[in-house]
Amino acid sequence: MDELNIKSLGKIVASPYRQEIELQDVEHRADYATLRVRIREMKRFTIFDIDAATARVWGQAMLDWAHTQEAADKPAGE
């Protein structure tokens, strides 16, 4: 493998289906880093290694969506 160092950045359990999501900082021998997103659903794993630009766009899209949901949950007049 070309990985030098893998550091866990944290784990969360996503609702409502209880998938375990772990984020990892992965340093590669070729002098670059990726963010590894590991999603565990029972015995199945899905793994993405993404660059900083992709992480930024993906993260912003999730934040934007969360803000629209929070706004929709507020009672009228708030």
N, C-alpha and C positions, 0 to 999 in steps of 0.2 A: 504494500500500500504506500501511497505517497504522503500519508498523514504523519506529522511529527508529534503533534500534541492535540488532545481533545479535552476541552473543559466544559463541563455542564454549566449552563446559565440558568437552569431552573426547569421545573416540571409543573404542569397544570393538568387538571382533569376537566375536560370539556363536557358541558351539559348539552343536550339531555341524554346523550348516548354513552357517556363515560369513557370517551377516548382519552388515553394518556398522551399528552404532548410534551416532548422534551426539546429544549433548544440547546444547541452546543456550538461553541466557538471552536472551529477546526483550523489548525495551522498546517499548511502543506509544505513539503520539502521544496517545492518550486517557488517559495517565498511569496505566497499569497494565502489569504484566509477566506473561509466560507462560513456561513451560518447554516448549520445542519438542523433541520426540522424533522424530528422523529415522531411519527404518529402511530400509536399502538392501539389496535382494535382487537381485543381478545388475544389471539395468537398471531395475528397478521400485523406486519409492520409496513409503513410507507415512509420512505426517507427522501428528503429533498436536500441537496447542497446548493445554496444560492449565494450569489455575490452581494455586495453591499448595496448596489443600485437596485437590484431586484427586491432585497429586504426592505429598502426605503419605500418603494412603490407599494409593495404588498402590505407593509405596516400601515401606511397612510390610508390605503383603501379600507383596511379593517377599522381604523379609527374613525374614518368618515362614516362608515356604516353604523358603528356603535353610537355615534353622535345622533344620527337620524333616528335610531331606535329609542335613545334616551328622550329625545324631543317628542316622539310619538307617545311615550309612556306618561308624560306630564299632563295633569289635568288642565283643561282650558283655563286661561287667566293667569297662569304662573309664568 
